[in-house]
Amino acid sequence: MKILAISDVESPFLWDYYKPGRLKGIDLIISCGDLNPQYLSFLETFSNVPLLYVHGNHDEKYKTIPPDGCFCIEDDIYVHDGLRILGLGGSMRYRPGEHQYTEKEMQRRIRKLWFRLRRAGGFDILVTHAPLRGFHDGDDLCHRGFACFEELLTKYQPKIFLHGHMHLNYGGGLPRVSTYGGTQVINAYRTYLFDPEEPGRPLPMP
């Protein structure tokens, strides 16, 4: 299986300069937020595979221009070919607006999922916009991660944790892939193509 993770910055290779065949062989696309909804609709149309998404802190426009044909997995578990995928979008609250949460608000979102998590027997991939606090995140409030994600990772030990929000061109040696316990943590900035059996090794785009 090939999964294309995307976040924060649209890829000109896949949009402005798209050529037929560039999405060939991809089985699933997952957006970690802060992308143009029309970009998501475009990728879903030309890939003809499911496109799942969570919201970033700049995705208020999805309310009036939703990504056509795509699946929002906020506060839900989506199953694709046996892979259980949990979505928790949004960033730390740093200004008025949607898709921003305090630490306590994110904790409440997670607590409300207990029945779905129990029924699903856990999950295999965690999809968020913000990273984990103290791991792939920044020092300022806007880019601070959520500490409560640690409990999810420790209790359910998913194989993969996909997040966005931290642009790799920010500098400071931000990692693309790291390991947290037994979980591969991947910054989905722009594009990251991988096989879920070997998520730490990126695949070349077609």
C-alpha positions as CSV (number, residue, x, y, z in Angstrom):
1,M,0.0,0.0,0.0
2,K,1.1,3.5,-0.8
3,I,-0.1,6.5,1.3
4,L,0.5,10.1,0.3
5,A,0.6,12.4,3.3
6,I,0.2,16.2,2.6
7,S,0.2,19.3,4.7
8,D,0.5,23.1,4.8
9,V,2.0,23.9,1.4
10,E,0.5,22.9,-2.0
11,S,2.9,21.0,-4.2
12,P,3.4,22.7,-7.6
13,F,4.5,19.2,-8.9
14,L,1.0,17.9,-8.1
15,W,-1.1,21.0,-8.9
16,D,0.3,23.8,-11.0
17,Y,2.5,21.5,-13.1
18,Y,0.5,18.3,-12.7
19,K,0.9,15.6,-15.4
20,P,-1.2,12.5,-15.8
21,G,0.3,9.5,-14.0
22,R,1.9,11.4,-11.1
23,L,-0.6,10.0,-8.7
24,K,-0.5,6.5,-10.1
25,G,-0.2,3.7,-7.6
26,I,-1.2,5.7,-4.6
27,D,-3.9,4.0,-2.6
28,L,-4.8,6.7,0.0
29,I,-4.2,10.4,0.5
30,I,-4.2,12.0,4.0
31,S,-4.2,15.7,4.6
32,C,-2.9,17.1,7.9
33,G,-4.4,20.6,7.3
34,D,-3.8,24.1,6.1
35,L,-4.3,23.3,2.4
36,N,-6.5,24.9,-0.2
37,P,-9.8,22.9,-0.4
38,Q,-9.7,23.1,-4.2
39,Y,-6.2,21.4,-4.0
40,L,-7.7,18.5,-2.1
41,S,-10.6,18.2,-4.5
42,F,-8.1,18.2,-7.4
43,L,-6.0,15.4,-5.9
44,E,-9.0,13.3,-5.0
45,T,-10.4,13.6,-8.6
46,F,-7.2,12.8,-10.4
47,S,-6.1,10.0,-8.0
48,N,-9.6,8.5,-7.7
49,V,-8.7,7.2,-4.2
50,P,-10.1,8.2,-0.8
51,L,-8.7,11.5,0.5
52,L,-9.0,12.0,4.3
53,Y,-8.4,15.3,6.0
54,V,-8.3,17.1,9.3
55,H,-8.4,20.9,9.7
56,G,-5.4,23.1,10.2
57,N,-5.6,26.5,12.0
58,H,-6.1,28.3,8.7
59,D,-8.9,26.2,7.3
60,E,-11.9,28.3,8.3
61,K,-12.7,28.5,4.5
62,Y,-13.6,24.8,4.5
63,K,-17.0,25.9,6.0
64,T,-18.0,27.7,2.8
65,I,-15.8,25.8,0.3
66,P,-15.5,22.2,1.5
67,P,-13.1,19.8,-0.3
68,D,-15.5,18.0,-2.7
69,G,-15.4,14.2,-2.6
70,C,-13.1,14.1,0.5
71,F,-13.7,12.7,3.9
72,C,-13.3,14.7,7.1
73,I,-12.0,12.4,9.9
74,E,-12.1,14.9,12.7
75,D,-13.0,13.1,16.0
76,D,-13.5,9.9,14.1
77,I,-11.9,6.6,13.1
78,Y,-11.8,5.8,9.4
79,V,-10.9,2.3,8.4
80,H,-9.1,1.7,5.1
81,D,-8.0,-1.8,4.1
82,G,-7.8,-2.7,7.8
83,L,-5.9,0.4,8.8
84,R,-7.7,2.3,11.6
85,I,-7.0,6.0,11.2
86,L,-7.9,8.5,13.9
87,G,-8.2,12.3,13.1
88,L,-7.7,15.2,15.6
89,G,-7.1,18.5,13.7
90,G,-6.5,22.0,14.9
91,S,-3.7,23.9,16.7
92,M,-3.1,25.3,20.1
93,R,-5.4,28.3,20.6
94,Y,-3.4,31.5,20.0
95,R,-6.0,33.9,18.5
96,P,-9.8,34.1,18.0
97,G,-10.9,31.7,15.3
98,E,-11.9,28.1,14.5
99,H,-9.9,24.9,14.7
100,Q,-7.9,26.1,17.7
101,Y,-8.0,24.5,21.1
102,T,-6.6,24.9,24.6
103,E,-4.9,21.8,26.1
104,K,-8.0,21.1,28.2
105,E,-10.3,21.4,25.1
106,M,-8.1,18.9,23.2
107,Q,-8.2,16.6,26.2
108,R,-12.0,16.7,26.2
109,R,-12.1,15.8,22.5
110,I,-9.9,12.8,23.2
111,R,-12.1,11.7,26.2
112,K,-15.2,11.8,24.0
113,L,-13.6,9.2,21.7
114,W,-13.3,6.5,24.3
115,F,-16.2,4.4,23.1
116,R,-15.1,4.6,19.4
117,L,-11.6,3.7,20.4
118,R,-12.8,0.8,22.5
119,R,-15.1,-0.5,19.8
120,A,-12.3,-0.2,17.2
121,G,-9.7,-1.8,19.5
122,G,-7.4,1.2,19.2
123,F,-6.0,2.7,16.0
124,D,-3.0,2.4,13.7
125,I,-2.5,5.9,12.4
126,L,-3.0,9.2,14.3
127,V,-3.6,12.2,12.0
128,T,-3.3,15.7,13.5
129,H,-2.4,19.1,12.5
130,A,-0.4,20.1,15.5
131,P,2.5,17.9,16.7
132,L,3.1,16.5,20.2
133,R,4.3,18.9,22.9
134,G,8.1,18.9,23.1
135,F,8.4,16.6,20.0
136,H,8.6,18.2,16.5
137,D,6.9,21.4,17.9
138,G,7.9,25.0,18.4
139,D,8.4,27.3,21.4
140,D,5.8,29.9,20.6
141,L,2.1,29.4,21.5
142,C,1.0,29.1,17.9
143,H,3.3,26.2,17.1
144,R,3.3,24.5,20.5
145,G,2.1,20.9,20.4
146,F,-0.5,19.1,22.6
147,A,0.8,17.2,25.6
148,C,-2.3,15.1,25.7
149,F,-1.3,13.3,22.5
150,E,1.3,11.5,24.6
151,E,-1.4,9.6,26.4
152,L,-2.9,8.4,23.1
153,L,0.5,7.3,21.8
154,T,1.5,5.5,25.1
155,K,-1.9,3.8,25.6
156,Y,-2.6,2.7,22.0
157,Q,0.9,2.6,20.5
158,P,-0.1,3.3,16.9
159,K,2.4,2.5,14.2
160,I,2.3,6.0,12.6
161,F,1.7,9.5,13.8
162,L,1.2,12.1,11.0
163,H,1.1,15.8,11.7
164,G,1.6,19.1,9.9
165,H,1.9,22.7,11.1
166,M,5.7,22.7,11.4
167,H,7.0,23.9,8.0
168,L,10.3,22.3,7.3
169,N,11.6,25.6,5.8
170,Y,11.3,27.2,9.2
171,G,14.9,26.2,9.9
172,G,16.3,24.9,13.1
173,G,16.9,21.4,11.8
174,L,13.2,20.3,12.1
175,P,13.0,16.5,11.6
176,R,10.9,14.9,8.9
177,V,10.7,11.5,10.6
178,S,11.4,10.5,14.2
179,T,10.6,7.6,16.5
180,Y,8.5,8.1,19.7
181,G,8.4,4.8,21.5
182,G,7.2,2.3,18.9
183,T,5.5,5.0,16.7
184,Q,7.0,6.6,13.6
185,V,6.3,10.3,13.8
186,I,6.2,12.0,10.4
187,N,5.9,15.6,9.5
188,A,3.7,15.6,6.4
189,Y,4.9,19.1,5.2
190,R,4.1,19.5,1.5
191,T,4.2,15.7,0.5
192,Y,5.5,12.5,2.0
193,L,4.8,9.2,0.2
194,F,5.3,6.0,2.2
195,D,4.3,2.4,2.7
196,P,2.7,1.9,6.1
197,E,4.8,-1.2,6.6
198,E,7.9,0.9,6.4
199,P,6.8,4.4,7.1
200,G,10.2,5.8,8.0
201,R,11.5,5.3,4.5
202,P,9.9,7.7,2.0
203,L,9.0,6.5,-1.4
204,P,9.8,8.4,-4.6
205,M,6.8,10.1,-6.3
206,P,5.9,8.5,-9.7
